[in-house]
Amino acid sequence: MKFAVQINVSPYAANSGLDAYYFILAALEAQHEIVRVFFYKDGIYHAMRYASPPDDEINLNRMWSSLAEAQHIDLVVCISAAQRRGLLCSDEAKLQGKLDVDVAPGFRIAGLGQWLESTLLADRTIVFA
């Protein structure tokens, strides 16, 4: 089965992002396919390169980056939601006159068209809010 996963909540506001992460691990273990993970609304905070939770807390940003690298999962951040919250990719950072890229490794910024494509390719769509 193919899944498209959307995450709408900040990693520090609720456990939804962690639940999504473990759902994806379980789905992959069961030989299912993850078409794409789309971070929308406050979910874009999962992609913050410089998030630094205390050592005794889960670093979900790093976990997502590692998962993307190990499993070749497409982690897409909504460009509109990201810009509203100050999360910039390299192209947008240059346009805005910023010196640094804020997007963590393994994530990329794209539009809602990527999410729509995911829902068309997937057998099931799951939203973690």
N, C-alpha and C positions, 0 to 999 in steps of 0.2 A: 504494500500500500504506500502511496505517496502522500506526504503531509506538507502543508504550508503552515508555518507558525508565525503568529504576530504577537508581539509583546508591547503593551501600552503603558506599563507602569515602571517607575524608577526602581533601580535595584535596592534602594534603601527605604522605599515607602511601603513595600509589601513583599511577600515571598513569591509572587507570581513569576518573576524572572528566574528564580531558582527552581521553581516547579517546572517551568518551561525547559530549562536546562536538563533536568533529570528526566523529563518526558522524552526529550530528544535522545538522550543516552539510551533509554529503554527501547525506544523505537528502532534505533540503529542496531542494538543488540538483537532485536527480533527480526532483523534483516529488512526493515522498512526503509524507505528513502525519504530524506528531508529535502524538499524542492528548494526551500529558501526560508530563512528566518528574517522577518521584517520588524524593525524597531520603529515604533510610531509614538507620537505624543511624548510623555515623559520617559517612555522606554528607550529613547535615544541616549539617556544617561548611561546605559550599559556600554556604550561605545566611547566613553571619555578616556582618552589616553592617560591623563594625569590623575585619575581617581586614585586615592591612596587611603583605603580603609585601614584602621588599626590592625596590627599584626594578629590579634586574636579574633578577627572577623574574616568572613569569606570575601575573597576578592573576585567577585563575579565577572568583572571586566577581563581579568586575566584568564579566568576559566573559559569565557567565550572565545577569546583569542586563541587559546590552546586548542579548543575544540575545532575551530575553523581550520587551523593548520593541520591537525591530525586527521580530520575526517573530510576535509575539502568542502565544508559547508559554506554556502553563500550567506553572509551576514550583511543585510542591507539596512541602512539607516535612512529614514525619510528626510529628504533635503529640506523641505519646508519646516518640519518640526525641529530639525537640527539648527537651521539658521535662526529660528525664533529663540532658541536657547543658547546660542553662541558656540555651537559645535561646528567647526569648519574643516573641510577637506583642504588639500593643498591648493587646488585651483581657486576655491572661494576665498581662502586665506590671502592669496596674492591679490585678488580683486578688492578685498577689504583693507589691504595694506597691513595685514598681520604678518608676524614673523614666523609663526609656528603652525604646525598641523595638530589639531586636537583629536583626531580620530585614531582610535587604538588599532594595532595591527589585526588584520583579519576582517575588519569591517570596511564597508564602502558606502558611500552616499549615493542615493539615486531617488527617483521619483515614485509616485504612487503607481505608475505604469508597471513597475517591477513587481509590486504587490499584486496588481490585477493579473499579470501574467502567471504569478505563482498560484493563484486560486484557480486559474484555468488549467494548469498543468497537474494540480494535485487532485487526489481522490477525496481528501478531507482537509478542511481548514480549521485550525484551532487558534483561538484568540485568548491570550492570557492578559487579563485586565486587572 
